Amino acid sequence: MPMKFKTLKCATLNLWKINTPIGHIEITCCESGLHSIIQTTVASPPDLSVKVSLVQGCIMDLSALVKEVLNWFTVYFKHPKATSSLCIPIICSVVLKSDFRKKAWLHLASEIQAGETVSYKKLAELIGNQGAVRAVGSAMSNNPISIIIPCHRVIKSNGDIGKYAGGFKNDVKKWLLEFERNS
């Protein structure tokens, strides 16, 4: 599904926290779209019996965008491959630092499906810039929309998983990849 980007200026950022099988996730957005989806706690081990639910923020004030994100995560943790048929929630243009990142993230989110992986080198080739392996790595390490922009699916050419979230969430990356493969 195509990713949508809006170019309106941000007025107010809103924050919600949701509980997921892998821990708490913070969602930050403005009226123009998502700013970030960041895992703030790690459930060790992840627990699929945990339902995606709001833990902080007013349920009455949920925007359509946050409801869409909650739905996306609910579907993901039941059937990750089914998310390929969902629209990617709107991302605010403020989080896009360059056209290159936008292109890398868009291709990753729309073309590399749950259960699949791609190397940094192959992703650079797929977006038409085979010499940009390090730039792809930078785009992935600066991805503020985790899981929905599935940087966990990008691995090294030798099959090593690399350093997810600076290396401290490598267990989460391994779990997500295994979860997607087996679902």
C-alpha positions as CSV (number, residue, x, y, z in Angstrom):
1,M,0.0,0.0,0.0
2,P,1.3,3.5,-0.7
3,M,2.6,5.6,2.2
4,K,1.1,9.0,2.6
5,F,3.0,12.1,3.4
6,K,1.6,15.5,4.3
7,T,3.4,18.8,4.3
8,L,1.5,20.8,6.8
9,K,3.4,22.5,9.6
10,C,3.1,20.9,13.1
11,A,1.2,22.7,15.7
12,T,0.9,20.4,18.7
13,L,2.3,16.9,19.2
14,N,0.2,14.3,20.9
15,L,1.5,11.3,22.8
16,W,-0.1,8.0,23.4
17,K,1.3,4.8,24.9
18,I,0.1,1.4,24.0
19,N,0.8,-2.0,25.4
20,T,1.9,-4.7,23.0
21,P,3.3,-8.2,23.2
22,I,6.8,-6.8,22.9
23,G,6.3,-4.0,25.5
24,H,5.1,-0.5,25.6
25,I,5.2,1.7,22.5
26,E,4.9,5.4,22.4
27,I,3.0,7.0,19.5
28,T,3.7,10.7,18.8
29,C,1.7,12.5,16.1
30,C,0.4,15.9,15.1
31,E,-2.6,16.8,13.0
32,S,-0.5,16.1,9.8
33,G,0.6,12.5,10.7
34,L,2.9,10.3,12.7
35,H,6.1,11.6,14.1
36,S,7.3,8.5,15.9
37,I,6.5,5.0,17.0
38,I,9.1,4.0,19.5
39,Q,9.3,1.0,21.8
40,T,10.0,2.3,25.3
41,T,9.9,-0.9,27.3
42,V,10.9,-4.4,26.3
43,A,8.8,-7.4,27.4
44,S,11.2,-10.3,28.0
45,P,10.1,-12.6,26.7
46,P,7.5,-11.2,24.4
47,D,4.0,-12.5,25.2
48,L,1.4,-12.9,22.4
49,S,-1.4,-13.3,24.9
50,V,-1.0,-9.5,25.7
51,K,-3.5,-7.6,23.7
52,V,-2.7,-4.3,22.0
53,S,-4.3,-1.7,24.2
54,L,-4.0,2.0,25.2
55,V,-2.2,2.5,28.5
56,Q,-1.7,6.3,28.5
57,G,-3.7,9.0,26.7
58,C,-7.4,9.6,26.7
59,I,-9.5,7.1,24.7
60,M,-12.1,9.8,24.0
61,D,-9.4,12.0,22.3
62,L,-8.1,9.3,20.0
63,S,-7.7,10.7,16.5
64,A,-8.5,8.6,13.5
65,L,-4.7,8.3,12.9
66,V,-4.1,6.8,16.4
67,K,-7.1,4.4,15.9
68,E,-5.5,3.4,12.6
69,V,-2.1,2.8,14.3
70,L,-3.8,0.7,17.1
71,N,-5.6,-1.3,14.5
72,W,-2.4,-1.8,12.5
73,F,-0.6,-3.2,15.6
74,T,-3.6,-5.3,16.6
75,V,-3.5,-7.0,13.1
76,Y,0.3,-7.2,13.1
77,F,0.5,-9.1,16.4
78,K,-2.2,-11.6,15.2
79,H,-1.2,-12.0,11.6
80,P,1.8,-10.0,10.6
81,K,1.5,-10.9,6.9
82,A,-2.0,-9.4,6.9
83,T,-0.6,-5.9,7.4
84,S,0.5,-5.9,3.7
85,S,-3.1,-5.3,2.8
86,L,-3.5,-2.3,5.3
87,C,-2.7,1.2,4.4
88,I,0.4,2.6,6.0
89,P,-0.6,5.3,8.5
90,I,0.1,8.9,7.3
91,I,3.6,10.1,8.3
92,C,4.2,13.8,8.9
93,S,6.7,15.2,6.4
94,V,8.7,16.8,9.3
95,V,10.2,13.3,10.1
96,L,11.5,13.0,6.6
97,K,15.0,14.4,6.5
98,S,15.6,13.7,2.9
99,D,14.1,12.3,-0.3
100,F,16.5,9.4,0.0
101,R,15.1,8.3,3.4
102,K,11.6,8.7,2.1
103,K,12.4,6.5,-0.8
104,A,14.2,3.9,1.3
105,W,11.4,3.7,3.9
106,L,8.6,3.7,1.3
107,H,10.3,0.8,-0.6
108,L,10.9,-1.2,2.6
109,A,7.4,-0.7,3.9
110,S,5.6,-1.5,0.7
111,E,7.9,-4.1,-0.9
112,I,9.5,-6.2,1.8
113,Q,6.8,-8.3,3.4
114,A,6.5,-9.8,6.8
115,G,8.6,-12.9,7.0
116,E,11.1,-11.6,4.4
117,T,14.4,-9.8,4.9
118,V,16.6,-7.7,2.7
119,S,20.2,-6.7,3.0
120,Y,21.3,-3.1,3.2
121,K,23.1,-3.6,-0.1
122,K,20.1,-5.1,-1.8
123,L,17.8,-2.4,-0.5
124,A,20.2,0.3,-1.9
125,E,20.1,-1.6,-5.3
126,L,16.3,-1.8,-5.2
127,I,15.9,1.9,-4.8
128,G,18.2,2.5,-7.7
129,N,21.3,3.6,-5.8
130,Q,23.6,0.6,-5.4
131,G,26.4,2.7,-3.9
132,A,24.3,4.0,-1.1
133,V,24.7,1.1,1.4
134,R,25.8,3.3,4.2
135,A,23.0,5.8,3.5
136,V,20.5,2.9,3.7
137,G,22.0,2.0,7.1
138,S,21.7,5.5,8.2
139,A,18.1,5.7,7.1
140,M,17.3,2.5,9.0
141,S,19.1,3.6,12.2
142,N,17.2,6.9,12.1
143,N,13.8,5.4,11.4
144,P,11.3,6.9,13.9
145,I,8.4,4.8,12.8
146,S,9.5,1.4,14.0
147,I,7.8,-1.8,13.0
148,I,5.4,-0.1,10.6
149,I,8.5,1.0,8.7
150,P,10.0,-2.4,9.2
151,C,13.7,-1.6,9.6
152,H,14.0,-4.9,11.6
153,R,13.7,-6.7,8.2
154,V,17.0,-5.2,7.0
155,I,20.0,-7.3,7.7
156,K,23.7,-7.5,6.7
157,S,24.7,-9.2,3.4
158,N,26.3,-12.0,5.4
159,G,23.0,-12.8,7.2
160,D,24.0,-11.2,10.5
161,I,21.1,-9.1,11.9
162,G,23.2,-6.0,12.6
163,K,22.5,-3.6,15.5
164,Y,18.8,-3.0,16.0
165,A,18.2,0.2,18.0
166,G,21.9,0.6,18.6
167,G,22.2,-3.1,19.5
168,F,20.2,-3.0,22.7
169,K,17.1,-4.4,21.1
170,N,18.7,-7.2,19.0
171,D,16.6,-9.7,20.9
172,V,13.5,-7.8,19.8
173,K,14.7,-7.9,16.2
174,K,15.3,-11.6,16.3
175,W,11.9,-12.2,17.9
176,L,10.1,-10.0,15.3
177,L,11.8,-11.8,12.4
178,E,11.0,-15.3,13.8
179,F,7.5,-14.2,14.7
180,E,6.9,-13.0,11.1
181,R,8.5,-16.1,9.5
182,N,6.3,-18.5,11.6
183,S,3.0,-16.6,11.3
